Amino acid sequence: MRATLRVLSILLVAAGAGLLVYGLNTDAESYRAPFGLDGLMRKPAELMGYAAGLLVAGVLLLLLFGVRSPGAEKAGFEKS
């Protein structure tokens, strides 16, 4: 489960970063929505909003489920 969430968080961060770069480097006149999502992302600003949301979701998933706490106990070691 933890490994699946780590992979999902990496995919979300990568997609968010890629869409953010695409939105920043595209002119408003020549903008074309990626993946045929013309009805959902009509302007580069909307694309950057979705990209920021994907980045935040990926980072939160990574922080909540991917990073082990510093006090996590190792297998076979009991705290006395």
Chimera marker file (.cmm) of the C-alpha trace (Angstrom):
<marker_set name="trace">
<marker id="1" x="0.000" y="0.000" z="0.000" r="1" g="1" b="0" radius="0.5"/>
<marker id="2" x="2.757" y="2.436" z="0.952" r="1" g="1" b="0" radius="0.5"/>
<marker id="3" x="4.701" y="1.686" z="-2.217" r="1" g="1" b="0" radius="0.5"/>
<marker id="4" x="1.603" y="2.284" z="-4.360" r="1" g="1" b="0" radius="0.5"/>
<marker id="5" x="1.012" y="5.644" z="-2.705" r="1" g="1" b="0" radius="0.5"/>
<marker id="6" x="4.653" y="6.605" z="-3.248" r="1" g="1" b="0" radius="0.5"/>
<marker id="7" x="4.392" y="5.796" z="-6.953" r="1" g="1" b="0" radius="0.5"/>
<marker id="8" x="1.112" y="7.729" z="-7.196" r="1" g="1" b="0" radius="0.5"/>
<marker id="9" x="2.676" y="10.738" z="-5.486" r="1" g="1" b="0" radius="0.5"/>
<marker id="10" x="5.630" y="10.670" z="-7.888" r="1" g="1" b="0" radius="0.5"/>
<marker id="11" x="3.272" y="10.508" z="-10.876" r="1" g="1" b="0" radius="0.5"/>
<marker id="12" x="1.213" y="13.425" z="-9.545" r="1" g="1" b="0" radius="0.5"/>
<marker id="13" x="4.294" y="15.565" z="-8.947" r="1" g="1" b="0" radius="0.5"/>
<marker id="14" x="5.690" y="14.741" z="-12.394" r="1" g="1" b="0" radius="0.5"/>
<marker id="15" x="2.382" y="15.486" z="-14.143" r="1" g="1" b="0" radius="0.5"/>
<marker id="16" x="1.969" y="18.709" z="-12.190" r="1" g="1" b="0" radius="0.5"/>
<marker id="17" x="5.483" y="19.876" z="-12.998" r="1" g="1" b="0" radius="0.5"/>
<marker id="18" x="5.098" y="19.010" z="-16.677" r="1" g="1" b="0" radius="0.5"/>
<marker id="19" x="1.762" y="20.787" z="-17.012" r="1" g="1" b="0" radius="0.5"/>
<marker id="20" x="3.094" y="23.801" z="-15.140" r="1" g="1" b="0" radius="0.5"/>
<marker id="21" x="6.055" y="24.107" z="-17.493" r="1" g="1" b="0" radius="0.5"/>
<marker id="22" x="3.755" y="23.693" z="-20.506" r="1" g="1" b="0" radius="0.5"/>
<marker id="23" x="1.406" y="26.377" z="-19.197" r="1" g="1" b="0" radius="0.5"/>
<marker id="24" x="4.245" y="28.797" z="-18.506" r="1" g="1" b="0" radius="0.5"/>
<marker id="25" x="5.820" y="28.351" z="-21.942" r="1" g="1" b="0" radius="0.5"/>
<marker id="26" x="2.655" y="28.608" z="-24.039" r="1" g="1" b="0" radius="0.5"/>
<marker id="27" x="1.281" y="31.818" z="-25.500" r="1" g="1" b="0" radius="0.5"/>
<marker id="28" x="-2.390" y="32.520" z="-24.880" r="1" g="1" b="0" radius="0.5"/>
<marker id="29" x="-3.050" y="32.843" z="-28.632" r="1" g="1" b="0" radius="0.5"/>
<marker id="30" x="-1.420" y="29.544" z="-29.586" r="1" g="1" b="0" radius="0.5"/>
<marker id="31" x="-2.617" y="27.594" z="-26.532" r="1" g="1" b="0" radius="0.5"/>
<marker id="32" x="-3.992" y="24.112" z="-27.141" r="1" g="1" b="0" radius="0.5"/>
<marker id="33" x="-5.198" y="22.028" z="-24.185" r="1" g="1" b="0" radius="0.5"/>
<marker id="34" x="-3.172" y="18.849" z="-23.578" r="1" g="1" b="0" radius="0.5"/>
<marker id="35" x="-4.738" y="15.405" z="-23.955" r="1" g="1" b="0" radius="0.5"/>
<marker id="36" x="-7.840" y="16.821" z="-25.662" r="1" g="1" b="0" radius="0.5"/>
<marker id="37" x="-9.149" y="18.476" z="-22.491" r="1" g="1" b="0" radius="0.5"/>
<marker id="38" x="-10.434" y="21.568" z="-24.316" r="1" g="1" b="0" radius="0.5"/>
<marker id="39" x="-13.611" y="21.792" z="-22.252" r="1" g="1" b="0" radius="0.5"/>
<marker id="40" x="-11.747" y="21.603" z="-18.951" r="1" g="1" b="0" radius="0.5"/>
<marker id="41" x="-8.687" y="23.776" z="-19.563" r="1" g="1" b="0" radius="0.5"/>
<marker id="42" x="-9.509" y="26.695" z="-21.844" r="1" g="1" b="0" radius="0.5"/>
<marker id="43" x="-6.680" y="29.073" z="-20.891" r="1" g="1" b="0" radius="0.5"/>
<marker id="44" x="-3.061" y="28.651" z="-19.787" r="1" g="1" b="0" radius="0.5"/>
<marker id="45" x="-3.985" y="30.077" z="-16.372" r="1" g="1" b="0" radius="0.5"/>
<marker id="46" x="-6.492" y="27.267" z="-15.834" r="1" g="1" b="0" radius="0.5"/>
<marker id="47" x="-3.865" y="24.737" z="-16.859" r="1" g="1" b="0" radius="0.5"/>
<marker id="48" x="-1.423" y="26.180" z="-14.327" r="1" g="1" b="0" radius="0.5"/>
<marker id="49" x="-4.110" y="25.996" z="-11.649" r="1" g="1" b="0" radius="0.5"/>
<marker id="50" x="-4.661" y="22.309" z="-12.300" r="1" g="1" b="0" radius="0.5"/>
<marker id="51" x="-0.895" y="21.768" z="-12.399" r="1" g="1" b="0" radius="0.5"/>
<marker id="52" x="-0.462" y="23.444" z="-9.026" r="1" g="1" b="0" radius="0.5"/>
<marker id="53" x="-3.217" y="21.252" z="-7.608" r="1" g="1" b="0" radius="0.5"/>
<marker id="54" x="-1.509" y="18.108" z="-8.892" r="1" g="1" b="0" radius="0.5"/>
<marker id="55" x="1.795" y="19.229" z="-7.388" r="1" g="1" b="0" radius="0.5"/>
<marker id="56" x="0.208" y="19.911" z="-4.011" r="1" g="1" b="0" radius="0.5"/>
<marker id="57" x="-1.632" y="16.575" z="-4.066" r="1" g="1" b="0" radius="0.5"/>
<marker id="58" x="1.578" y="14.703" z="-4.893" r="1" g="1" b="0" radius="0.5"/>
<marker id="59" x="3.605" y="16.416" z="-2.191" r="1" g="1" b="0" radius="0.5"/>
<marker id="60" x="0.884" y="15.866" z="0.417" r="1" g="1" b="0" radius="0.5"/>
<marker id="61" x="0.624" y="12.176" z="-0.462" r="1" g="1" b="0" radius="0.5"/>
<marker id="62" x="4.378" y="11.869" z="-0.200" r="1" g="1" b="0" radius="0.5"/>
<marker id="63" x="4.506" y="13.654" z="3.145" r="1" g="1" b="0" radius="0.5"/>
<marker id="64" x="1.545" y="11.803" z="4.650" r="1" g="1" b="0" radius="0.5"/>
<marker id="65" x="2.284" y="8.287" z="3.461" r="1" g="1" b="0" radius="0.5"/>
<marker id="66" x="5.703" y="8.133" z="1.841" r="1" g="1" b="0" radius="0.5"/>
<marker id="67" x="8.057" y="9.484" z="4.474" r="1" g="1" b="0" radius="0.5"/>
<marker id="68" x="8.722" y="7.450" z="7.560" r="1" g="1" b="0" radius="0.5"/>
<marker id="69" x="8.868" y="9.284" z="10.822" r="1" g="1" b="0" radius="0.5"/>
<marker id="70" x="12.315" y="9.661" z="12.423" r="1" g="1" b="0" radius="0.5"/>
<marker id="71" x="11.199" y="7.717" z="15.488" r="1" g="1" b="0" radius="0.5"/>
<marker id="72" x="9.940" y="4.737" z="13.520" r="1" g="1" b="0" radius="0.5"/>
<marker id="73" x="11.038" y="1.511" z="15.087" r="1" g="1" b="0" radius="0.5"/>
<marker id="74" x="13.066" y="-1.015" z="13.163" r="1" g="1" b="0" radius="0.5"/>
<marker id="75" x="11.838" y="-4.577" z="12.828" r="1" g="1" b="0" radius="0.5"/>
<marker id="76" x="12.830" y="-6.665" z="15.796" r="1" g="1" b="0" radius="0.5"/>
<marker id="77" x="13.852" y="-3.735" z="17.955" r="1" g="1" b="0" radius="0.5"/>
<marker id="78" x="11.794" y="-3.039" z="21.043" r="1" g="1" b="0" radius="0.5"/>
<marker id="79" x="11.869" y="0.205" z="22.912" r="1" g="1" b="0" radius="0.5"/>
<marker id="80" x="12.582" y="-0.196" z="26.595" r="1" g="1" b="0" radius="0.5"/>
<link id1="1" id2="2" r="1" g="1" b="0" radius="0.2"/>
<link id1="2" id2="3" r="1" g="1" b="0" radius="0.2"/>
<link id1="3" id2="4" r="1" g="1" b="0" radius="0.2"/>
<link id1="4" id2="5" r="1" g="1" b="0" radius="0.2"/>
<link id1="5" id2="6" r="1" g="1" b="0" radius="0.2"/>
<link id1="6" id2="7" r="1" g="1" b="0" radius="0.2"/>
<link id1="7" id2="8" r="1" g="1" b="0" radius="0.2"/>
<link id1="8" id2="9" r="1" g="1" b="0" radius="0.2"/>
<link id1="9" id2="10" r="1" g="1" b="0" radius="0.2"/>
<link id1="10" id2="11" r="1" g="1" b="0" radius="0.2"/>
<link id1="11" id2="12" r="1" g="1" b="0" radius="0.2"/>
<link id1="12" id2="13" r="1" g="1" b="0" radius="0.2"/>
<link id1="13" id2="14" r="1" g="1" b="0" radius="0.2"/>
<link id1="14" id2="15" r="1" g="1" b="0" radius="0.2"/>
<link id1="15" id2="16" r="1" g="1" b="0" radius="0.2"/>
<link id1="16" id2="17" r="1" g="1" b="0" radius="0.2"/>
<link id1="17" id2="18" r="1" g="1" b="0" radius="0.2"/>
<link id1="18" id2="19" r="1" g="1" b="0" radius="0.2"/>
<link id1="19" id2="20" r="1" g="1" b="0" radius="0.2"/>
<link id1="20" id2="21" r="1" g="1" b="0" radius="0.2"/>
<link id1="21" id2="22" r="1" g="1" b="0" radius="0.2"/>
<link id1="22" id2="23" r="1" g="1" b="0" radius="0.2"/>
<link id1="23" id2="24" r="1" g="1" b="0" radius="0.2"/>
<link id1="24" id2="25" r="1" g="1" b="0" radius="0.2"/>
<link id1="25" id2="26" r="1" g="1" b="0" radius="0.2"/>
<link id1="26" id2="27" r="1" g="1" b="0" radius="0.2"/>
<link id1="27" id2="28" r="1" g="1" b="0" radius="0.2"/>
<link id1="28" id2="29" r="1" g="1" b="0" radius="0.2"/>
<link id1="29" id2="30" r="1" g="1" b="0" radius="0.2"/>
<link id1="30" id2="31" r="1" g="1" b="0" radius="0.2"/>
<link id1="31" id2="32" r="1" g="1" b="0" radius="0.2"/>
<link id1="32" id2="33" r="1" g="1" b="0" radius="0.2"/>
<link id1="33" id2="34" r="1" g="1" b="0" radius="0.2"/>
<link id1="34" id2="35" r="1" g="1" b="0" radius="0.2"/>
<link id1="35" id2="36" r="1" g="1" b="0" radius="0.2"/>
<link id1="36" id2="37" r="1" g="1" b="0" radius="0.2"/>
<link id1="37" id2="38" r="1" g="1" b="0" radius="0.2"/>
<link id1="38" id2="39" r="1" g="1" b="0" radius="0.2"/>
<link id1="39" id2="40" r="1" g="1" b="0" radius="0.2"/>
<link id1="40" id2="41" r="1" g="1" b="0" radius="0.2"/>
<link id1="41" id2="42" r="1" g="1" b="0" radius="0.2"/>
<link id1="42" id2="43" r="1" g="1" b="0" radius="0.2"/>
<link id1="43" id2="44" r="1" g="1" b="0" radius="0.2"/>
<link id1="44" id2="45" r="1" g="1" b="0" radius="0.2"/>
<link id1="45" id2="46" r="1" g="1" b="0" radius="0.2"/>
<link id1="46" id2="47" r="1" g="1" b="0" radius="0.2"/>
<link id1="47" id2="48" r="1" g="1" b="0" radius="0.2"/>
<link id1="48" id2="49" r="1" g="1" b="0" radius="0.2"/>
<link id1="49" id2="50" r="1" g="1" b="0" radius="0.2"/>
<link id1="50" id2="51" r="1" g="1" b="0" radius="0.2"/>
<link id1="51" id2="52" r="1" g="1" b="0" radius="0.2"/>
<link id1="52" id2="53" r="1" g="1" b="0" radius="0.2"/>
<link id1="53" id2="54" r="1" g="1" b="0" radius="0.2"/>
<link id1="54" id2="55" r="1" g="1" b="0" radius="0.2"/>
<link id1="55" id2="56" r="1" g="1" b="0" radius="0.2"/>
<link id1="56" id2="57" r="1" g="1" b="0" radius="0.2"/>
<link id1="57" id2="58" r="1" g="1" b="0" radius="0.2"/>
<link id1="58" id2="59" r="1" g="1" b="0" radius="0.2"/>
<link id1="59" id2="60" r="1" g="1" b="0" radius="0.2"/>
<link id1="60" id2="61" r="1" g="1" b="0" radius="0.2"/>
<link id1="61" id2="62" r="1" g="1" b="0" radius="0.2"/>
<link id1="62" id2="63" r="1" g="1" b="0" radius="0.2"/>
<link id1="63" id2="64" r="1" g="1" b="0" radius="0.2"/>
<link id1="64" id2="65" r="1" g="1" b="0" radius="0.2"/>
<link id1="65" id2="66" r="1" g="1" b="0" radius="0.2"/>
<link id1="66" id2="67" r="1" g="1" b="0" radius="0.2"/>
<link id1="67" id2="68" r="1" g="1" b="0" radius="0.2"/>
<link id1="68" id2="69" r="1" g="1" b="0" radius="0.2"/>
<link id1="69" id2="70" r="1" g="1" b="0" radius="0.2"/>
<link id1="70" id2="71" r="1" g="1" b="0" radius="0.2"/>
<link id1="71" id2="72" r="1" g="1" b="0" radius="0.2"/>
<link id1="72" id2="73" r="1" g="1" b="0" radius="0.2"/>
<link id1="73" id2="74" r="1" g="1" b="0" radius="0.2"/>
<link id1="74" id2="75" r="1" g="1" b="0" radius="0.2"/>
<link id1="75" id2="76" r="1" g="1" b="0" radius="0.2"/>
<link id1="76" id2="77" r="1" g="1" b="0" radius="0.2"/>
<link id1="77" id2="78" r="1" g="1" b="0" radius="0.2"/>
<link id1="78" id2="79" r="1" g="1" b="0" radius="0.2"/>
<link id1="79" id2="80" r="1" g="1" b="0" radius="0.2"/>
</marker_set>
